[in-house]
Amino acid sequence: MDLSVAEVGKEYVIKNIETGDEELKSFLFSLGCYSGETITVIANRKSGLTVAIKDARYNIDKDLAKAIIV
């Protein structure tokens, strides 16, 4: 499933990043978002999600969340 439908407060392991946009993949990698890494959805709002990756929190939009397969 993709991250946009993940439960708030539950920890997931990233399986894949599904996008053909290399710039987007590079951006996500710079955040520490890559296969095998854990990610937790802190909040899910209309505008996007707040996620925790390693020791940091990030706000991402729904389209970006749909590219992250957990």
LUMRO-367711 format. One record per residue: residue in three letters; x, y negated, z of N, C-alpha, C in turn. Coordinates in nm, 3 decimals. Each point is the difference from the previous one (the first is absolute). Example, Ala and Ser with C-alpha at 12.3 -4.5 7.8 and 13.67 -1.06 7.14 Angstrom:
! LUMRO-367711
<site><r>ala</r><n_px>1.319</n_px><n_py>0.569</n_py><n_pz>0.780</n_pz><ca_px>-0.089</ca_px><ca_py>-0.119</ca_py><ca_pz>0.000</ca_pz><c_px>0.090</c_px><c_py>-0.120</c_py><c_pz>0.000</c_pz></site>
<site><r>ser</r><n_px>-0.035</n_px><n_py>-0.105</n_py><n_pz>-0.072</n_pz><ca_px>0.082</ca_px><ca_py>-0.119</ca_py><ca_pz>0.006</ca_pz><c_px>-0.077</c_px><c_py>-0.109</c_py><c_pz>0.073</c_pz></site>
! end
This chain:
! LUMRO-367711
<site><r>met</r><n_px>0.084</n_px><n_py>0.118</n_py><n_pz>0.000</n_pz><ca_px>-0.084</ca_px><ca_py>-0.118</ca_py><ca_pz>0.000</ca_pz><c_px>0.088</c_px><c_py>-0.123</c_py><c_pz>0.000</c_pz></site>
<site><r>asp</r><n_px>-0.056</n_px><n_py>-0.112</n_py><n_pz>-0.040</n_pz><ca_px>0.080</ca_px><ca_py>-0.122</ca_py><ca_pz>0.002</ca_pz><c_px>-0.021</c_px><c_py>-0.074</c_py><c_pz>0.133</c_pz></site>
<site><r>leu</r><n_px>0.088</n_px><n_py>-0.092</n_py><n_pz>0.028</n_pz><ca_px>0.002</ca_px><ca_py>-0.068</ca_py><ca_pz>0.130</ca_pz><c_px>-0.123</c_px><c_py>-0.088</c_py><c_pz>0.023</c_pz></site>
<site><r>ser</r><n_px>-0.066</n_px><n_py>-0.045</n_py><n_pz>-0.106</n_pz><ca_px>-0.115</ca_px><ca_py>-0.090</ca_py><ca_pz>0.017</ca_pz><c_px>-0.117</c_px><c_py>0.066</c_py><c_pz>0.073</c_pz></site>
<site><r>val</r><n_px>-0.004</n_px><n_py>0.134</n_py><n_pz>0.004</n_pz><ca_px>-0.109</ca_px><ca_py>0.070</ca_py><ca_pz>0.069</ca_pz><c_px>0.049</c_px><c_py>0.071</c_py><c_pz>0.127</c_pz></site>
<site><r>ala</r><n_px>0.118</n_px><n_py>-0.033</n_py><n_pz>0.045</n_pz><ca_px>0.058</ca_px><ca_py>0.063</ca_py><ca_pz>0.120</ca_pz><c_px>-0.067</c_px><c_py>-0.054</c_py><c_pz>0.127</c_pz></site>
<site><r>glu</r><n_px>0.000</n_px><n_py>0.083</n_py><n_pz>0.104</n_pz><ca_px>-0.058</ca_px><ca_py>-0.038</ca_py><ca_pz>0.128</ca_pz><c_px>0.093</c_px><c_py>-0.096</c_py><c_pz>0.074</c_pz></site>
<site><r>val</r><n_px>-0.060</n_px><n_py>-0.098</n_py><n_pz>0.067</n_pz><ca_px>0.076</ca_px><ca_py>-0.094</ca_py><ca_pz>0.081</ca_pz><c_px>0.054</c_px><c_py>0.072</c_py><c_pz>0.123</c_pz></site>
<site><r>gly</r><n_px>0.127</n_px><n_py>-0.024</n_py><n_pz>0.029</n_pz><ca_px>0.063</ca_px><ca_py>0.057</ca_py><ca_pz>0.118</ca_pz><c_px>0.063</c_px><c_py>0.137</c_py><c_pz>-0.019</c_pz></site>
<site><r>lys</r><n_px>-0.020</n_px><n_py>0.060</n_py><n_pz>-0.115</n_pz><ca_px>0.055</ca_px><ca_py>0.132</ca_py><ca_pz>-0.025</ca_pz><c_px>0.130</c_px><c_py>-0.011</c_py><c_pz>-0.079</c_pz></site>
<site><r>glu</r><n_px>0.098</n_px><n_py>0.082</n_py><n_pz>0.036</n_pz><ca_px>0.129</ca_px><ca_py>-0.001</ca_py><ca_pz>-0.068</ca_pz><c_px>-0.004</c_px><c_py>0.097</c_py><c_pz>-0.119</c_pz></site>
<site><r>tyr</r><n_px>0.051</n_px><n_py>-0.045</n_py><n_pz>-0.113</n_pz><ca_px>0.004</ca_px><ca_py>0.080</ca_py><ca_pz>-0.122</ca_pz><c_px>0.142</c_px><c_py>0.008</c_py><c_pz>-0.052</c_pz></site>
<site><r>val</r><n_px>0.027</n_px><n_py>0.102</n_py><n_pz>-0.080</n_pz><ca_px>0.128</ca_px><ca_py>0.012</ca_py><ca_pz>-0.068</ca_pz><c_px>-0.024</c_px><c_py>-0.035</c_py><c_pz>-0.147</c_pz></site>
<site><r>ile</r><n_px>0.083</n_px><n_py>-0.088</n_py><n_pz>-0.052</n_pz><ca_px>-0.013</ca_px><ca_py>-0.042</ca_py><ca_pz>-0.140</ca_pz><c_px>0.046</c_px><c_py>0.115</c_py><c_pz>-0.089</c_pz></site>
<site><r>lys</r><n_px>-0.087</n_px><n_py>0.041</n_py><n_pz>-0.092</n_pz><ca_px>0.033</ca_px><ca_py>0.109</ca_py><ca_pz>-0.093</ca_pz><c_px>0.057</c_px><c_py>-0.052</c_py><c_pz>-0.130</c_pz></site>
<site><r>asn</r><n_px>-0.054</n_px><n_py>-0.114</n_py><n_pz>-0.046</n_pz><ca_px>0.041</ca_px><ca_py>-0.051</ca_py><ca_pz>-0.131</ca_pz><c_px>-0.045</c_px><c_py>-0.144</c_py><c_pz>-0.014</c_pz></site>
<site><r>ile</r><n_px>0.068</n_px><n_py>-0.072</n_py><n_pz>-0.090</n_pz><ca_px>-0.043</ca_px><ca_py>-0.132</ca_py><ca_pz>-0.042</ca_pz><c_px>-0.043</c_px><c_py>0.013</c_py><c_pz>-0.145</c_pz></site>
<site><r>glu</r><n_px>-0.129</n_px><n_py>-0.018</n_py><n_pz>-0.026</n_pz><ca_px>-0.053</ca_px><ca_py>0.019</ca_py><ca_pz>-0.135</ca_pz><c_px>-0.023</c_px><c_py>-0.133</c_py><c_pz>-0.069</c_pz></site>
<site><r>thr</r><n_px>0.101</n_px><n_py>-0.044</n_py><n_pz>-0.071</n_pz><ca_px>-0.011</ca_px><ca_py>-0.122</ca_py><ca_pz>-0.081</ca_pz><c_px>0.107</c_px><c_py>0.005</c_py><c_pz>-0.108</c_pz></site>
<site><r>gly</r><n_px>-0.032</n_px><n_py>-0.055</n_py><n_pz>-0.113</n_pz><ca_px>0.097</ca_px><ca_py>-0.008</ca_py><ca_pz>-0.108</ca_pz><c_px>0.081</c_px><c_py>-0.128</c_py><c_pz>0.007</c_pz></site>
<site><r>asp</r><n_px>-0.033</n_px><n_py>-0.086</n_py><n_pz>0.095</n_pz><ca_px>0.066</ca_px><ca_py>-0.129</ca_py><ca_pz>0.015</ca_pz><c_px>0.127</c_px><c_py>0.017</c_py><c_pz>0.084</c_pz></site>
<site><r>glu</r><n_px>0.116</n_px><n_py>-0.004</n_py><n_pz>-0.064</n_pz><ca_px>0.127</ca_px><ca_py>0.019</ca_py><ca_pz>0.071</ca_pz><c_px>0.026</c_px><c_py>-0.111</c_py><c_pz>0.101</c_pz></site>
<site><r>glu</r><n_px>-0.045</n_px><n_py>-0.120</n_py><n_pz>-0.028</n_pz><ca_px>0.018</ca_px><ca_py>-0.111</ca_py><ca_pz>0.093</ca_pz><c_px>-0.079</c_px><c_py>0.025</c_py><c_pz>0.129</c_pz></site>
<site><r>leu</r><n_px>-0.120</n_px><n_py>0.055</n_py><n_pz>-0.014</n_pz><ca_px>-0.082</ca_px><ca_py>0.034</ca_py><ca_pz>0.116</ca_pz><c_px>0.065</c_px><c_py>0.111</c_py><c_pz>0.081</c_pz></site>
<site><r>lys</r><n_px>0.051</n_px><n_py>0.103</n_py><n_pz>-0.067</n_pz><ca_px>0.069</ca_px><ca_py>0.109</ca_py><ca_pz>0.069</ca_pz><c_px>0.121</c_px><c_py>-0.053</c_py><c_pz>0.077</c_pz></site>
<site><r>ser</r><n_px>0.074</n_px><n_py>-0.089</n_py><n_pz>-0.063</n_pz><ca_px>0.118</ca_px><ca_py>-0.059</ca_py><ca_pz>0.063</ca_pz><c_px>-0.039</c_px><c_py>-0.081</c_py><c_pz>0.123</c_pz></site>
<site><r>phe</r><n_px>-0.109</n_px><n_py>-0.076</n_py><n_pz>-0.011</n_pz><ca_px>-0.049</ca_px><ca_py>-0.080</ca_py><ca_pz>0.112</ca_pz><c_px>-0.040</c_px><c_py>0.091</c_py><c_pz>0.117</c_pz></site>
<site><r>leu</r><n_px>-0.075</n_px><n_py>0.105</n_py><n_pz>-0.027</n_pz><ca_px>-0.042</ca_px><ca_py>0.092</ca_py><ca_pz>0.105</ca_pz><c_px>0.120</c_px><c_py>0.069</c_py><c_pz>0.064</c_pz></site>
<site><r>phe</r><n_px>0.098</n_px><n_py>0.038</n_py><n_pz>-0.082</n_pz><ca_px>0.122</ca_px><ca_py>0.063</ca_py><ca_pz>0.051</ca_pz><c_px>0.073</c_px><c_py>-0.096</c_py><c_pz>0.094</c_pz></site>
<site><r>ser</r><n_px>0.003</n_px><n_py>-0.128</n_py><n_pz>-0.033</n_pz><ca_px>0.068</ca_px><ca_py>-0.099</ca_py><ca_pz>0.084</ca_pz><c_px>-0.069</c_px><c_py>-0.015</c_py><c_pz>0.136</c_pz></site>
<site><r>leu</r><n_px>-0.130</n_px><n_py>0.033</n_py><n_pz>0.006</n_pz><ca_px>-0.073</ca_px><ca_py>-0.003</ca_py><ca_pz>0.127</ca_pz><c_px>0.021</c_px><c_py>0.127</c_py><c_pz>0.081</c_pz></site>
<site><r>gly</r><n_px>0.061</n_px><n_py>0.101</n_py><n_pz>-0.062</n_pz><ca_px>0.020</ca_px><ca_py>0.128</ca_py><ca_pz>0.065</ca_pz><c_px>-0.111</c_px><c_py>0.098</c_py><c_pz>-0.032</c_pz></site>
<site><r>cys</r><n_px>-0.075</n_px><n_py>-0.030</n_py><n_pz>-0.103</n_pz><ca_px>-0.116</ca_px><ca_py>0.081</ca_py><ca_pz>-0.041</ca_pz><c_px>0.042</c_px><c_py>0.092</c_py><c_pz>-0.114</c_pz></site>
<site><r>tyr</r><n_px>0.032</n_px><n_py>0.127</n_py><n_pz>0.034</n_pz><ca_px>0.042</ca_px><ca_py>0.098</ca_py><ca_pz>-0.101</ca_pz><c_px>-0.037</c_px><c_py>0.139</c_py><c_pz>0.049</c_pz></site>
<site><r>ser</r><n_px>0.008</n_px><n_py>0.098</n_py><n_pz>-0.086</n_pz><ca_px>-0.039</ca_px><ca_py>0.138</ca_py><ca_pz>0.032</ca_pz><c_px>0.071</c_px><c_py>0.049</c_py><c_pz>0.125</c_pz></site>
<site><r>gly</r><n_px>-0.077</n_px><n_py>0.063</n_py><n_pz>0.089</n_pz><ca_px>0.054</ca_px><ca_py>0.055</ca_py><ca_pz>0.122</ca_pz><c_px>-0.004</c_px><c_py>-0.093</c_py><c_pz>0.119</c_pz></site>
<site><r>glu</r><n_px>-0.021</n_px><n_py>-0.127</n_py><n_pz>-0.023</n_pz><ca_px>-0.005</ca_px><ca_py>-0.099</ca_py><ca_pz>0.108</ca_pz><c_px>-0.140</c_px><c_py>0.000</c_py><c_pz>0.063</c_pz></site>
<site><r>thr</r><n_px>-0.009</n_px><n_py>-0.028</n_py><n_pz>0.129</n_pz><ca_px>-0.131</ca_px><ca_py>-0.009</ca_py><ca_pz>0.065</ca_pz><c_px>-0.054</c_px><c_py>-0.142</c_py><c_pz>-0.010</c_pz></site>
<site><r>ile</r><n_px>-0.133</n_px><n_py>-0.010</n_py><n_pz>-0.007</n_pz><ca_px>-0.068</ca_px><ca_py>-0.128</ca_py><ca_pz>-0.010</ca_pz><c_px>-0.128</c_px><c_py>0.009</c_py><c_pz>0.082</c_pz></site>
<site><r>thr</r><n_px>-0.032</n_px><n_py>-0.106</n_py><n_pz>0.071</n_pz><ca_px>-0.121</ca_px><ca_py>-0.005</ca_py><ca_pz>0.083</ca_pz><c_px>-0.082</c_px><c_py>-0.122</c_py><c_pz>-0.040</c_pz></site>
<site><r>val</r><n_px>-0.130</n_px><n_py>0.020</n_py><n_pz>-0.020</n_pz><ca_px>-0.091</ca_px><ca_py>-0.112</ca_py><ca_pz>-0.029</ca_pz><c_px>-0.040</c_px><c_py>-0.060</c_py><c_pz>0.134</c_pz></site>
<site><r>ile</r><n_px>0.034</n_px><n_py>-0.127</n_py><n_pz>0.020</n_pz><ca_px>-0.030</ca_px><ca_py>-0.070</ca_py><ca_pz>0.124</ca_pz><c_px>-0.139</c_px><c_py>-0.063</c_py><c_pz>-0.008</c_pz></site>
<site><r>ala</r><n_px>-0.033</n_px><n_py>-0.055</n_py><n_pz>-0.117</n_pz><ca_px>-0.131</ca_px><ca_py>-0.064</ca_py><ca_pz>-0.021</ca_pz><c_px>-0.038</c_px><c_py>0.011</c_py><c_pz>-0.147</c_pz></site>
<site><r>asn</r><n_px>-0.131</n_px><n_py>0.009</n_py><n_pz>-0.023</n_pz><ca_px>-0.052</ca_px><ca_py>0.009</ca_py><ca_pz>-0.136</ca_pz><c_px>-0.108</c_px><c_py>-0.107</c_py><c_pz>-0.015</c_pz></site>
<site><r>arg</r><n_px>0.028</n_px><n_py>-0.103</n_py><n_pz>-0.080</n_pz><ca_px>-0.094</ca_px><ca_py>-0.111</ca_py><ca_pz>-0.021</ca_pz><c_px>-0.034</c_px><c_py>-0.010</c_py><c_pz>-0.147</c_pz></site>
<site><r>lys</r><n_px>-0.096</n_px><n_py>-0.085</n_py><n_pz>-0.032</n_pz><ca_px>-0.039</ca_px><ca_py>-0.021</ca_py><ca_pz>-0.140</ca_pz><c_px>0.118</c_px><c_py>-0.044</c_py><c_pz>-0.086</c_pz></site>
<site><r>ser</r><n_px>0.083</n_px><n_py>-0.087</n_py><n_pz>0.055</n_pz><ca_px>0.111</ca_px><ca_py>-0.055</ca_py><ca_pz>-0.076</ca_pz><c_px>0.118</c_px><c_py>0.096</c_py><c_pz>-0.016</c_pz></site>
<site><r>gly</r><n_px>0.007</n_px><n_py>0.102</n_py><n_pz>0.085</n_pz><ca_px>0.110</ca_px><ca_py>0.095</ca_py><ca_pz>-0.009</ca_pz><c_px>0.024</c_px><c_py>0.073</c_py><c_pz>0.129</c_pz></site>
<site><r>leu</r><n_px>0.118</n_px><n_py>0.057</n_py><n_pz>0.012</n_pz><ca_px>0.034</ca_px><ca_py>0.081</ca_py><ca_pz>0.117</ca_pz><c_px>0.123</c_px><c_py>-0.055</c_py><c_pz>0.069</c_pz></site>
<site><r>thr</r><n_px>0.006</n_px><n_py>0.021</n_py><n_pz>0.129</n_pz><ca_px>0.121</ca_px><ca_py>-0.025</ca_py><ca_pz>0.077</ca_pz><c_px>0.056</c_px><c_py>0.138</c_py><c_pz>0.031</c_pz></site>
<site><r>val</r><n_px>0.125</n_px><n_py>0.021</n_py><n_pz>-0.038</n_pz><ca_px>0.063</ca_px><ca_py>0.131</ca_py><ca_pz>0.019</ca_pz><c_px>0.129</c_px><c_py>-0.014</c_py><c_pz>0.078</c_pz></site>
<site><r>ala</r><n_px>0.037</n_px><n_py>0.108</n_py><n_pz>0.067</n_pz><ca_px>0.127</ca_px><ca_py>0.006</ca_py><ca_pz>0.071</ca_pz><c_px>0.088</c_px><c_py>0.103</c_py><c_pz>-0.070</c_pz></site>
<site><r>ile</r><n_px>0.120</n_px><n_py>-0.045</n_py><n_pz>-0.040</n_pz><ca_px>0.100</ca_px><ca_py>0.087</ca_py><ca_pz>-0.061</ca_pz><c_px>0.128</c_px><c_py>-0.022</c_py><c_pz>0.081</c_pz></site>
<site><r>lys</r><n_px>0.050</n_px><n_py>0.108</n_py><n_pz>0.056</n_pz><ca_px>0.115</ca_px><ca_py>-0.006</ca_py><ca_pz>0.091</ca_pz><c_px>-0.036</c_px><c_py>-0.094</c_py><c_pz>0.116</c_pz></site>
<site><r>asp</r><n_px>0.077</n_px><n_py>-0.104</n_py><n_pz>0.025</n_pz><ca_px>-0.027</ca_px><ca_py>-0.091</ca_py><ca_pz>0.111</ca_pz><c_px>-0.061</c_px><c_py>-0.132</c_py><c_pz>-0.044</c_pz></site>
<site><r>ala</r><n_px>-0.055</n_px><n_py>-0.006</n_py><n_pz>-0.122</n_pz><ca_px>-0.053</ca_px><ca_py>-0.125</ca_py><ca_pz>-0.053</ca_pz><c_px>-0.146</c_px><c_py>0.016</c_py><c_pz>-0.040</c_pz></site>
<site><r>arg</r><n_px>-0.070</n_px><n_py>-0.114</n_py><n_pz>-0.005</n_pz><ca_px>-0.139</ca_px><ca_py>-0.002</ca_py><ca_pz>-0.045</ca_pz><c_px>-0.009</c_px><c_py>-0.087</c_py><c_pz>-0.124</c_pz></site>
<site><r>tyr</r><n_px>-0.084</n_px><n_py>0.044</n_py><n_pz>-0.094</n_pz><ca_px>-0.018</ca_px><ca_py>-0.073</ca_py><ca_pz>-0.125</ca_pz><c_px>-0.147</c_px><c_py>-0.008</c_py><c_pz>-0.035</c_pz></site>
<site><r>asn</r><n_px>-0.039</n_px><n_py>-0.108</n_py><n_pz>-0.067</n_pz><ca_px>-0.133</ca_px><ca_py>-0.012</ca_py><ca_pz>-0.057</ca_pz><c_px>0.012</c_px><c_py>0.031</c_py><c_pz>-0.148</c_pz></site>
<site><r>ile</r><n_px>-0.082</n_px><n_py>0.095</n_py><n_pz>-0.047</n_pz><ca_px>0.001</ca_px><ca_py>0.035</ca_py><ca_pz>-0.141</ca_pz><c_px>-0.143</c_px><c_py>-0.006</c_py><c_pz>-0.054</c_pz></site>
<site><r>asp</r><n_px>-0.014</n_px><n_py>-0.030</n_py><n_pz>-0.128</n_pz><ca_px>-0.135</ca_px><ca_py>-0.006</ca_py><ca_pz>-0.058</ca_pz><c_px>-0.048</c_px><c_py>0.140</c_py><c_pz>-0.037</c_pz></site>
<site><r>lys</r><n_px>-0.129</n_px><n_py>0.009</n_py><n_pz>-0.032</n_pz><ca_px>-0.062</ca_px><ca_py>0.131</ca_py><ca_pz>-0.029</ca_pz><c_px>0.063</c_px><c_py>0.067</c_py><c_pz>-0.122</c_pz></site>
<site><r>asp</r><n_px>0.035</n_px><n_py>-0.077</n_py><n_pz>-0.103</n_pz><ca_px>0.060</ca_px><ca_py>0.058</ca_py><ca_pz>-0.120</ca_pz><c_px>0.134</c_px><c_py>0.065</c_py><c_pz>0.031</c_pz></site>
<site><r>leu</r><n_px>0.077</n_px><n_py>-0.066</n_py><n_pz>0.082</n_pz><ca_px>0.130</ca_px><ca_py>0.056</ca_py><ca_pz>0.042</ca_pz><c_px>-0.022</c_px><c_py>0.127</c_py><c_pz>0.083</c_pz></site>
<site><r>ala</r><n_px>-0.100</n_px><n_py>-0.002</n_py><n_pz>0.087</n_pz><ca_px>-0.030</ca_px><ca_py>0.116</ca_py><ca_pz>0.083</ca_pz><c_px>-0.043</c_px><c_py>0.120</c_py><c_pz>-0.084</c_pz></site>
<site><r>lys</r><n_px>-0.066</n_px><n_py>-0.025</n_py><n_pz>-0.112</n_pz><ca_px>-0.045</ca_px><ca_py>0.109</ca_py><ca_pz>-0.087</ca_pz><c_px>0.117</c_px><c_py>0.069</c_py><c_pz>-0.070</c_pz></site>
<site><r>ala</r><n_px>0.113</n_px><n_py>-0.066</n_py><n_pz>-0.009</n_pz><ca_px>0.119</ca_px><ca_py>0.058</ca_py><ca_pz>-0.064</ca_pz><c_px>0.077</c_px><c_py>0.091</c_py><c_pz>0.095</c_pz></site>
<site><r>ile</r><n_px>-0.029</n_px><n_py>-0.010</n_py><n_pz>0.129</n_pz><ca_px>0.071</ca_px><ca_py>0.078</ca_py><ca_pz>0.102</ca_pz><c_px>-0.082</c_px><c_py>0.126</c_py><c_pz>0.032</c_pz></site>
<site><r>ile</r><n_px>0.054</n_px><n_py>0.116</n_py><n_pz>-0.038</n_pz><ca_px>-0.068</ca_px><ca_py>0.127</ca_py><ca_pz>0.022</ca_pz><c_px>0.053</c_px><c_py>0.065</c_py><c_pz>0.127</c_pz></site>
<site><r>val</r><n_px>-0.094</n_px><n_py>0.034</n_py><n_pz>0.091</n_pz><ca_px>0.038</ca_px><ca_py>0.061</ca_py><ca_pz>0.127</ca_pz><c_px>-0.058</c_px><c_py>0.140</c_py><c_pz>0.012</c_pz></site>
! end
